[in-house]
Amino acid sequence: MVAQAKITPAPGPLNRHVQDQIGRELRTLYGELWREPVPDHLRSDRPVGAHRTEDNPVTASPEIREAMLAAISSLRAFAISLTHNTDYADDLV
């Protein structure tokens, strides 16, 4: 007999108290990023949803790239705490 893998269902919607707590924690951790103005080189006149092409790739400054890479492990841990499933968490991150 082959053992069946246990499938963990995704949790239901978070209640408002949990959403508020997560929001407070995210603002505490990343709030300073929201206060900074968007650099001119990252501003775009393109409408939301405009597609990028190989001739017009999306690039980030080295500082932005490093900040994003540095946040991945924390974001993944946070996603795991929400989903209780590493595959779902990786999809979120």
N, C-alpha and C positions, 0 to 999 in steps of 0.2 A: 504494500500500500504506500502511495506517495503522499508525503505530508503536504497539506495545503498551506500556502502562505497566508498569514493573517493580514487582511487589508484594513487599514485604519481609515475610517471615513473622515472627510474634511469636517472640521467643526462648523457649527451653524454661525449665523451672524453674531458679532460681538454686541453685548448690551451697551447702552449709552455710557454707563459708568466706566467700563473698560476702554471704550473709544476715547473718552475724555482723558483718562489716565495716560493712554498711549500718546495722545496729542501733546499733553504736558511734557512727557519725557522726550519726545522728538523735538519740541521747541527748545527744551533745555539743552539738548545735545547739539542741535543744528540751527538754533535760532539766529546766531550771528550771520549765517549765510543768507538768510532772508532779508536782513537789514542792509546788506551791501548792494549798491546799484549794479545792474547788469553791465559788464564791460561792453564798450562800443563794438568791439570785434565779434561779440557773441549776439548782438542785436541783429534782427533780420526784418526786412520789409516783406518777406514771404508770408502768405496767409497760413494760418494754422493748418497742418495736414499737407503742406506742399511737399512733394517728393524730392529727395536728393538723388543725384545720379553719380556715376563714376566721375563725371567732369566736375561735379560740385559736391565732394564728399563732406561729411560731417567730421570736423576735427575739433579738438580741445587743446587749450594751451597746456604746456607741461605741468603747470601748477594745478590746473583743474583735474588733469588726468591723475596726478599723484594723489590728490585729495579723494578722488573717486575710488582709486585702488585701495587707499588706506581705509576707507569706510566699508569695504566689502565684507570683511570678517565680522564686523559688528552688525551689519545689516543681515547677514546670513544667520547669525545667532538669534537676532530678533525675529526673523522670519520663521526659524525653527520653533521658537517659543510660541508663535502664533498658530502654526500649522501642526506641530507635533509630527512632522513628516519631512525628512530631508529632501526628498524629491520635490515636493510642493514648495518647500522653502527655496530651493535652488531656482525653481521657476519664477518665484517672486523677485529674487535678487537678480 
